Amino acid sequence: MIYFLKANNRIKIGYANDPTHRIPSIQTSSPFELEVLLIIDGNYDRERELHQKFEAFRKSGEWFEYSEPIRNFISQNSSEDRKYEFGFVNEAFAGNEQILTIRKRHKISLESLGSKLDMTRQGVYKIQQSEKSGAISINSLKKVAEALDYTFEYRFVKSNDENEKI
């Protein structure tokens, strides 16, 4: 898999058999919070082709300037994006613990989120536990996202089968 990671104003274009293991290890050594912008099918040869394609924007090793051509490539390949399959939803790496991750990132207590949702801290804790176990409703996730000033996304991506009719 080929991944595009954004850190500050740089992009890392890399290859990993399993991005769920590789990307968090890069985050550990990065002074900047990483955002997974794109994960697409590919191998070492494809990675090398992309490095050559964006050579003019290379800063160091596999790190490139977040340039217009790279942004365009990411946008043009968004229909092939597989980051959701690997649990990389926007900038968080927590899988089924998005609420907890966002609360920690923004230092929001259970009580504070509870007051925004008009519920007790125990109610918020139960919601977090439901999300962790995968038993949370989409409606609950939407409400929490709104309370935290986030947009909740749940999406299907059309396959590339041109013969498929809607």
N, C-alpha and C positions, 0 to 999 in steps of 0.2 A: 504494500500500500504506500502511496506517495502522500505525504502530509505537508500542509502549509500552516506554519505556526507564526502568529504575530506576537512580537515582544517589543513594546514601545513603538519605534518607527522602523523596525527591522522585521524581515520575514525569513524563517528557516524553512528551506525546502529539503525534506529528508525522506528516507525510505525506512520502513519497518515491516516485518512480517505481521506483527501484532502491535498496532499503535496504542492499545490500552496499557501496554507495559512500557513502551518507549517514551511516550509523551510525558507521563508523570515524572519519569526520571530526568527528563530535560527540565521540567518545571523546578525540580529540587535544586538544580544547579544554576537556575536563571535568577538574576536580580530583579527581573520584571515579571509581572503576571502574564502568562501565556494565554492566547486566545486561539483556539483551533478554527481556522478559516475554511479549510477544505481537506478532505481525505478522499482520494480517488484510487482506482485500481492502477497498479504499476509495479515495476521492478527496478533493480539497480540501473538497467540500461535507460529506462524512462527518466529516472532521477537525473542521470548524467546528461540526457538530452535537455532537460529543463534547466539544469545548471548552465549548460552552454547557451541556451536560448536567452537567459537573463544575465549572462556574463558581464555585461556593461554595468549592471547594478550590484555586482558582488561586493560585499564589504569585507567578509572574512569567512573562509571555509564554506559552509552551507548557508551562511547568513547574507541576505540581500537587502538593499534599500526597498522600502515599501513603495514601489514606483507605480505609475499609471499602467504600464504594460503588465505588471504582475497582478494588479487589481483587476484589470480586464480579463486576464487568464482565469483568475478565480471566479469572476462573475460568469464568464462564458462556460465554465465547467460545473457550475452549481447544480445542474440537473444530474450530474454524476456523483454528487457529494454523498459520502457514506459515513460522515462523522456521527450521525444519529445512531447508526447501527452499532457503533463502538462506544456509545454512551457519552459522547462529547456534545453536550447541548450548550450552545453559545460558549461562554468562557469557563464554565465550571467542569470539574473533573470528578464530581462526587457520585455520578450515577443516580441512584434512587434517593439521594439525600440533598437535593437542590435547596430545599427550604433551609435546612441546617447550614449548608454552605453559604448561602446568601446572608443569613443571620449573622454568622461568624464574620464574614467579610466586612459587613457594615456595622458590626458590634451592636446588633439589635437583640435585646433580651426577649425572653418568652413573654414577659409581662408587657413590654412595649408593643410587640406584634399582636398580643392578645387584645390590647386596647384598640388597635387599628381594626381588628376583626370583630370587636365587641364580644370577646370571650375570655375565659380565664387562661392563665398560663398552662394549666393542666390540659385545657382544650387544644391549645397550640401544640403542646407536647404530643398529644394523641394524633394530631394531624401529621406531625413529623414522623411518628412511628408508623402510621398508615402509609405514608409515602415510602418509607424505608422498606416496608414489606411488600410494596407494590399493590396495596389495597386501597389506594386513595382515588376518589372520583375526579374526573376532569373538572367538574364544577368547583370542587374544593381547591384544586390547583389554580384555577383562574382567579378565585377570590383572594388567595394568598398572594399571587403575582400582582394583582391590582393594589393590594394593601402595601406591598413592598415597592411599588412604582416600577414594576417589571411588566413585560409583555409575555404572556404564556403562549407558546407555540406547540401545536400538535398537528403534524402534517403527514400527508401521503405524498410521495413523489412518483410521478408517472414513469412507468417503465419506458424503455426505448423502442419497444415493439411498434413499428410504424403501421403494422397491419391491425393493431388493436383499435377498435372503435369504441367511442364513449356512448 
